[in-house]
Amino acid sequence: MGVNRVNTWTFQNDIYVQATGTVVGPLESQGPIGDAFDESLDDLHDNKKSWEEAERTMMEKAIAHCLRKDETSMKEVNVFLTGDLINQNVIGSYTARDLNVPTLGIFGACSTSVEGISIGAALVDGGFVSNALTAVSSHNATAERQYRYPTEYGSQKPSSATFTVTGSGALFLSRQKSDLRIESSTIGRVVDFDRSDPWDLGSAMAPAAADTIKTHLEDKGRSPEYYDLIVTGDLSSVGTPLVRELLKEDGIDITENHRDCGLWIYSKDQPVFSGGSGCACSAVVTYGHIFEQMMSGVYERVLLVATGALMNPLMIQQKESIPSVAHAVAFERVKHE
């Protein structure tokens, strides 16, 4: 019996972004879009006893900013979708223990932001909940300690390395009308390009991004020009030209309207190697700067393609390659009569 696989979910009901909240670290606030964020930390510890507690506080603050803007209390939230980079999603779980709402922990590495939006929109579209709150976070010091070396170690890094963004982004969605609609989501496949260098995640993730972009455009019958902006999550200066090259081989040219969040959040003179990465990278750039640009009319249609390298230190030590995944969500600015 054949199976009709659906890669792209086109929502039957209008699902809207109600509000967002963003908190970033000191380096991110000093970048070219630093004014777009709700709050920034003075230092990576944020006066907390550990980096992990500082990351958890960022997520709590991002959620508070988001719900404050929508004038919604936590008691009104139907479901909380959360993910981060730390083992067992403990940042989101420890945040959720104080929220007292139904919670789903999710993980797609740096693609988790779009995974959360997609699942939340599907739950609302299907009538299972009336609203959903999603939040992700990453922290440069917590991620470096887990995936590579503690920052105190002072390990030398190649220019292809990415720099984990310190930040957290929260988004609240429902069917209540707003100016920003979630039109569809494309759920990506896990793709392995046989890359095993943890210092070059851009090359590992670019094939997954290309596959998801191609799938989305084919499923929707659209050309790249349909979108004012196609933005990838954190391919960096290494993966960005690669994804464009891979798509050109399939006759798809995104050069004119493609940007990468990992290259957008930092300026070229900041010490971030090939650019930004992490769960927060796509979230804070999109929820902060890109949505701000959409509200002002700069962009009408945006396709966000968040990318994630699905590795862990154990598999790298066992000389496994790095599989990756990319999920996409299409946003539209809506003008209500």
C-alpha positions in Angstrom: 0.0 0.0 0.0 1.5 3.4 -1.1 2.0 6.2 1.4 1.3 9.8 0.4 4.0 11.7 2.3 3.2 15.3 3.0 6.4 17.4 3.5 4.7 20.8 3.6 1.8 21.6 5.9 -0.5 24.3 4.5 -2.6 25.4 7.4 -6.4 25.3 6.8 -7.1 28.0 9.3 -5.3 31.4 9.6 -2.6 31.1 12.3 -1.1 34.3 13.5 1.9 35.5 15.4 0.6 37.4 18.4 3.8 38.5 20.0 7.5 37.7 20.4 10.2 38.3 23.0 14.0 38.4 22.5 16.9 38.5 24.9 20.5 38.4 23.8 24.1 38.5 25.2 26.5 41.4 25.2 28.2 40.6 21.9 24.9 40.2 20.0 23.6 43.5 21.3 26.7 45.2 19.9 26.0 43.8 16.4 24.4 45.6 13.5 20.8 44.7 14.6 21.3 45.2 18.3 18.5 47.7 18.6 15.9 45.1 17.5 16.1 43.0 20.7 14.0 43.5 23.8 16.8 43.1 26.3 20.5 42.3 26.5 22.8 40.9 29.2 25.8 42.9 30.4 27.9 39.7 30.6 27.5 36.0 30.0 27.0 35.1 33.7 24.2 37.7 34.1 25.0 37.7 37.9 24.0 34.1 38.1 26.0 31.2 39.7 26.4 29.3 36.4 26.1 29.9 32.7 23.2 27.4 32.6 21.3 29.4 35.1 22.0 32.5 33.0 20.6 30.8 29.9 17.5 29.7 31.8 17.0 33.3 33.0 17.2 34.5 29.4 14.4 32.2 28.4 12.3 33.3 31.3 12.9 36.9 30.3 12.1 36.3 26.7 8.8 34.6 27.6 7.9 37.5 30.0 8.5 40.1 27.2 6.4 38.0 24.8 3.4 37.6 27.0 3.6 41.2 28.3 3.3 42.5 24.7 0.2 40.4 24.1 -1.3 41.2 27.5 -1.6 37.4 28.1 -1.0 35.7 31.4 0.7 32.3 31.7 -2.6 30.8 33.0 -4.0 31.5 29.5 -1.3 29.6 27.7 -2.5 26.2 26.4 0.8 24.5 25.6 4.5 25.4 25.9 6.9 24.0 23.3 10.6 24.4 24.2 14.0 23.3 23.1 17.7 24.2 23.6 21.1 22.7 23.0 22.0 21.3 26.4 21.6 17.6 27.2 18.0 16.5 27.8 16.7 20.0 27.0 17.2 21.0 30.6 17.1 24.8 30.0 13.5 24.5 28.7 12.5 21.8 31.2 13.8 23.8 34.2 12.0 26.9 32.8 8.8 24.9 32.4 8.8 23.6 36.0 7.8 27.1 37.2 5.3 27.9 34.4 2.7 25.2 35.4 1.4 24.6 31.8 1.4 21.5 29.6 4.9 21.3 28.0 6.4 19.5 25.0 10.2 19.3 24.9 11.5 19.4 21.3 14.9 19.1 19.7 16.2 19.8 16.3 19.5 21.4 17.3 19.6 24.9 15.7 16.5 24.2 13.7 14.4 23.9 16.9 12.8 27.4 16.6 11.0 26.5 13.4 10.2 23.0 14.7 8.4 24.7 17.6 6.5 27.1 15.4 5.4 24.3 13.1 4.2 22.0 15.8 2.4 24.8 17.6 0.7 26.0 14.5 -0.4 22.5 13.6 -1.9 22.0 17.1 -3.8 25.2 16.8 -4.9 24.5 13.2 -6.1 21.1 14.3 -8.2 22.5 17.1 -6.3 20.7 19.9 -5.3 24.0 21.5 -6.4 27.6 21.0 -2.9 29.0 21.4 0.8 27.9 21.8 3.9 29.4 23.3 7.3 28.4 21.9 10.7 29.3 23.2 14.3 28.3 22.4 17.7 29.4 23.8 21.4 28.9 23.3 24.4 30.3 25.2 27.9 30.5 23.9 29.6 29.3 27.1 27.2 26.4 27.9 27.3 25.1 24.3 31.1 25.3 24.1 31.4 23.4 27.3 29.1 20.6 26.1 30.1 20.2 22.4 33.7 21.2 22.3 35.9 22.7 25.1 35.1 25.0 28.0 36.0 28.6 27.2 38.6 28.6 29.9 40.6 26.0 28.0 41.4 28.5 25.3 41.3 26.1 22.4 42.3 27.4 19.0 39.6 27.3 16.4 39.7 27.4 12.6 38.0 30.1 10.5 35.3 27.7 9.5 34.0 27.4 13.1 30.7 29.1 14.0 30.1 31.1 17.2 27.1 30.0 19.3 24.7 32.9 19.7 23.8 33.8 23.3 20.1 34.5 23.4 16.6 33.4 23.7 13.5 33.9 21.6 9.8 33.3 22.5 6.8 33.4 20.2 3.1 33.2 21.0 0.7 32.1 18.3 -3.1 31.6 17.9 -6.0 32.1 15.5 -6.6 35.6 16.8 -6.1 38.1 13.9 -2.8 40.0 13.8 -0.6 41.5 11.0 1.6 38.4 10.7 0.3 35.1 9.5 2.0 31.7 9.5 1.0 30.3 6.1 2.8 27.0 5.9 5.6 24.8 7.2 7.9 22.3 5.5 9.3 19.5 7.6 12.7 18.6 6.5 14.5 15.2 6.1 17.7 14.3 7.8 20.4 14.7 5.3 24.0 13.5 5.6 26.6 15.0 3.3 29.4 12.9 4.9 30.9 15.8 6.8 32.5 14.9 10.1 34.3 18.2 11.1 32.6 19.7 14.2 34.4 22.9 13.3 32.6 23.2 10.0 28.9 22.9 10.6 28.1 25.2 7.7 29.1 22.6 5.2 27.2 19.9 7.1 24.0 21.8 7.2 23.9 23.4 3.8 22.6 20.3 2.0 19.7 19.9 4.4 18.8 23.6 3.8 19.0 23.2 0.1 16.8 20.1 0.2 14.1 21.8 2.4 14.1 24.9 0.3 13.7 22.9 -2.9 11.0 20.8 -1.4 9.0 23.8 -0.1 9.1 25.5 -3.5 8.1 22.4 -5.3 5.3 21.5 -2.9 3.9 25.1 -3.1 4.5 25.5 -6.8 6.5 28.7 -6.2 9.6 30.2 -7.5 12.2 31.8 -5.1 11.0 35.3 -6.2 7.7 34.6 -4.5 9.4 35.5 -1.3 10.9 38.9 -0.5 13.4 37.1 1.7 14.6 33.5 2.1 16.6 33.4 5.3 18.6 30.5 6.6 19.3 29.9 10.2 23.1 29.6 10.7 25.0 28.4 7.7 27.7 31.1 8.2 30.1 32.3 5.6 31.0 28.7 4.8 27.5 27.2 4.3 25.9 30.2 2.7 27.7 30.1 -0.7 27.4 26.3 -0.6 23.6 26.2 -0.3 23.3 28.7 -3.2 25.5 26.5 -5.3 23.6 23.3 -4.5 20.3 24.9 -5.4 21.7 26.4 -8.6 22.6 22.8 -9.6 18.8 22.1 -9.4 17.9 25.2 -11.4 16.9 27.3 -8.3 18.6 30.7 -7.8 18.1 32.3 -4.4 21.1 34.6 -4.6 19.1 37.9 -4.9 16.8 37.3 -1.9 18.8 35.0 0.4 20.4 36.0 3.7 21.7 34.0 6.6 20.9 34.8 10.3 24.4 33.8 11.3 25.9 36.5 9.2 23.2 39.0 10.0 23.5 39.1 13.8 27.2 40.0 13.9 29.3 42.6 12.1 32.4 41.5 10.2 34.8 43.0 12.7 33.4 41.0 15.6 35.4 37.9 16.8 32.9 35.2 15.6 34.9 33.2 13.1 32.5 32.3 10.2 29.4 33.6 11.8 26.7 32.8 14.3 24.9 29.5 15.1 22.7 28.0 17.9 19.0 27.7 18.6 18.8 31.4 19.4 20.4 32.5 16.1 17.4 32.2 13.8 14.9 32.9 16.6 16.2 36.3 17.8 17.1 37.6 14.3 13.6 36.6 13.0 11.5 37.5 16.0 13.4 40.8 16.5 14.8 42.3 13.3 12.9 40.5 10.5 9.5 40.8 12.0 10.2 44.4 12.7 11.0 44.8 9.0 7.9 43.0 8.0 5.7 45.2 10.2 7.2 48.3 8.5 6.5 47.0 5.0 10.1 46.2 4.0 9.1 42.5 3.5 5.7 41.0 2.8 6.6 37.3 2.5 9.5 35.6 4.3 10.6 32.0 4.2 12.6 31.1 7.4 14.7 28.0 7.0 16.3 27.0 10.3 19.1 24.5 10.1 20.4 22.1 12.7 23.5 19.8 12.9 22.3 16.7 14.7 25.6 15.7 16.4 26.8 15.1 19.9 30.4 14.7 21.3 30.1 10.9 21.6 29.3 10.4 18.0 32.1 12.7 16.9 34.6 10.8 19.0 33.4 7.6 17.3 34.2 9.3 13.9 30.6 9.4 12.8 29.6 11.9 10.1 27.3 14.8 11.1 23.6 14.5 9.8 21.6 17.6 9.6 18.0 18.8 9.2 16.3 22.0 8.1 12.7 23.0 8.7 11.0 26.0 7.0 8.1 28.2 7.9 6.5 30.8 5.6 5.3 34.1 7.1 3.1 36.6 5.4 2.2 40.2 6.4 -1.5 40.5 6.3 -3.6 43.7 5.8 -7.0 43.4 7.4 -9.9 45.5 6.2 
